[in-house]
Amino acid sequence: MTPSLHRHRQRTLALQLLQRRLRSTPVQHLTGLPIKEVRALHRAVHGVSAASGPLYHTASLMLNRRVQAQLSVYALLYRRLADATALQDIDVDALIRSYDLFVELGGQRGETGTGRDFDFTAAFVLVRDLCDGAVHLLPCGSCGIGYLVAAEAPVPPTCPFCPQRRARPRTEKRRSSPL
């Protein structure tokens, strides 16, 4: 591949990532483009400077069962669409396709526990943490569905989907309707 073709592919990928609002540092990491060029592309795409500051970790997002379930569903989508090495190195194509599918299914709406929607940067952070081993997908012993576990997360490391979990007592008694 010629250097100019490789550079064109890097920029095209950077634009795809920036259009989904991935922060500049991960774009630079995934494309290999210089950070100044990535920031200039960000300004061109969004009309404002890129956000600064460190990226968070998946455990900081996983503040309740609902969020744990949402993040688990995304992780399962990514794993399903990624190649065999995707839990060692980020498969950028699978990252994009799984996020787009997740959005199409309506999964990005709702609090992630931090007051923000599950955005593309959160998807990147989750996949990065899966590859680094900071979070794990474990199969439930009861229902068999994979779920995320993070050592630093405030939720217990148990299945958020499992119908075997104890149901919460209802405050209101149901009335039986005559048939």
Residue pairs with C-beta under 8 A, 6 or more apart in sequence:
10 31
10 32
10 33
11 31
11 33
11 41
13 30
13 31
13 92
14 27
14 31
14 33
14 37
14 38
14 41
15 41
15 45
16 96
17 26
17 27
17 30
17 31
17 92
17 96
17 120
18 27
18 38
18 41
18 42
18 45
18 46
19 45
20 96
20 99
20 120
21 46
21 119
21 120
21 121
22 120
22 121
22 124
23 50
23 51
23 55
23 121
23 124
24 35
24 38
24 39
24 42
24 50
24 51
25 35
25 55
26 55
26 121
26 124
26 128
27 33
27 38
27 41
27 42
28 34
28 35
28 38
30 90
30 92
31 38
33 41
38 50
39 49
39 50
42 49
42 50
43 49
43 50
55 121
55 125
56 114
56 125
57 125
57 129
57 134
57 150
57 152
58 71
58 125
58 126
58 129
58 134
58 135
58 148
58 150
58 153
59 129
59 134
59 135
59 150
59 151
59 152
59 153
60 114
60 152
61 67
61 71
61 112
61 113
61 114
61 118
61 122
61 125
61 126
62 68
62 71
62 113
62 148
62 150
62 153
62 154
62 155
63 112
63 113
63 114
63 153
63 154
63 155
64 113
64 155
65 155
65 160
66 110
66 160
67 111
67 112
67 113
67 155
68 147
68 148
68 153
68 155
68 160
69 147
69 160
69 161
70 107
70 110
70 112
70 118
71 112
71 118
71 126
71 148
72 137
72 145
72 146
72 147
72 148
72 160
72 161
73 102
73 107
74 98
74 99
74 102
74 107
74 118
74 123
74 126
75 126
75 127
75 130
75 135
75 137
75 146
75 148
76 137
76 145
76 146
77 98
77 101
77 102
78 86
78 91
78 94
78 95
78 98
78 123
78 126
78 127
78 130
79 86
79 87
79 130
79 137
79 146
80 98
81 91
81 94
81 97
81 98
81 101
82 91
82 94
82 98
83 91
83 94
85 91
86 94
86 127
86 131
87 130
87 131
88 131
89 131
90 124
90 127
90 128
90 131
95 123
95 124
95 127
98 123
99 108
99 120
99 123
102 108
102 118
102 123
107 118
108 117
108 118
108 119
109 117
109 118
110 117
110 118
111 117
112 118
112 122
116 122
126 135
126 148
129 135
129 150
130 136
130 137
134 150
134 151
135 148
135 149
135 150
136 148
136 149
136 150
137 146
137 147
137 148
137 149
138 146
138 147
138 149
138 157
139 145
139 146
140 146
140 147
140 159
140 161
140 162
142 159
142 162
142 163
142 164
143 159
143 161
143 162
143 163
143 164
145 159
145 161
145 162
147 158
147 159
147 160
147 161
149 157
158 165
159 165
